[in-house]
Amino acid sequence: MLKLSLKEGQYVNIGDDIRVVYVGGNGKHGRLLIDAPRDMNISRSNNEPNPQRRKETYYPEPEISETAQKEIQRIIWNERQKKADKS
């Protein structure tokens, strides 16, 4: 399993035909754009139907403290202000 950290607008190519773009988010929600051929089966699911596979592929992360969450929000807000000032 590969774990990546992406900034808005950054993307990951999978093979020659698939591109996954991170378009932003906040809190525990992120938005992705997936550009893939129409014949590619892409499904969204909250649960892996095979419990054995679920155990092998899911690695829960520790919760982020409220202090850290506030600091992240402050950093994001400052970055957006810098962008707005440049415009």
matplotlib code that plots the C-alpha trace (Angstrom):
import matplotlib.pyplot as plt

x = [0.0, 1.3, 0.4, 0.9, 0.5, -0.7, -1.3, -4.2, -3.7, -1.1, -1.8, -0.8, -0.7, -1.5, -0.3, -0.8, -4.5, -5.5, -4.8, -6.0, -6.0, -6.4, -8.6, -8.8, -10.7, -11.1, -11.1, -11.7, -13.0, -11.0, -12.0, -10.4, -10.9, -10.3, -9.6, -9.8, -11.2, -15.0, -14.5, -12.5, -14.6, -14.2, -16.2, -16.5, -17.0, -16.7, -16.2, -14.1, -16.5, -13.7, -12.9, -9.5, -8.4, -9.7, -7.4, -4.4, -4.9, -6.3, -3.9, -5.7, -3.9, -4.0, -6.4, -5.0, -5.3, -7.7, -4.6, -3.0, -6.2, -6.5, -2.8, -3.5, -6.5, -4.5, -1.7, -4.3, -6.0, -2.6, -1.8, -5.1, -4.6, -1.2, -2.8, -5.5, -2.9, -1.0, -4.1]
y = [0.0, 3.5, 6.5, 9.9, 13.5, 15.8, 19.5, 21.0, 20.5, 17.8, 14.4, 10.8, 8.9, 5.2, 3.5, 5.4, 5.9, 7.0, 10.2, 11.0, 14.7, 16.1, 19.1, 20.1, 19.4, 20.2, 18.3, 14.7, 15.2, 15.3, 15.7, 13.7, 13.8, 10.5, 10.7, 7.2, 5.4, 4.9, 1.1, 1.2, 0.0, 2.5, 2.0, 3.8, 1.8, 2.2, -1.5, -4.1, -7.1, -9.7, -9.4, -11.2, -8.6, -5.8, -6.8, -6.9, -3.6, -1.2, 0.6, 3.0, 6.2, 7.7, 10.5, 14.0, 16.1, 19.1, 21.3, 19.9, 20.2, 23.9, 24.4, 22.8, 25.0, 28.1, 27.1, 26.5, 29.8, 31.6, 30.0, 31.0, 34.6, 34.6, 33.4, 36.1, 38.8, 37.8, 38.1]
z = [0.0, -0.9, 1.3, -0.2, 0.9, -1.8, -2.1, -4.0, -7.7, -7.3, -8.9, -9.2, -12.5, -12.4, -15.5, -18.7, -18.5, -15.0, -13.2, -9.6, -8.7, -5.2, -5.5, -1.8, 1.3, 4.9, 8.2, 7.5, 4.0, 0.8, -2.8, -5.6, -9.4, -11.1, -14.9, -16.3, -19.4, -19.3, -19.5, -16.2, -13.3, -10.4, -7.3, -4.0, -0.9, 2.9, 3.5, 1.9, 1.5, 2.2, 6.0, 5.5, 2.9, 5.0, 7.8, 5.6, 3.8, 6.5, 8.8, 11.0, 11.9, 15.4, 15.9, 15.4, 18.6, 18.7, 19.1, 16.0, 14.0, 14.9, 13.9, 10.5, 10.0, 10.9, 8.4, 5.6, 6.4, 6.2, 2.9, 1.4, 2.6, 0.9, -2.3, -2.1, -1.4, -4.6, -6.7]

ax = plt.figure().add_subplot(projection="3d")
ax.plot(x, y, z, "-o")
ax.set_aspect("equal")
plt.show()
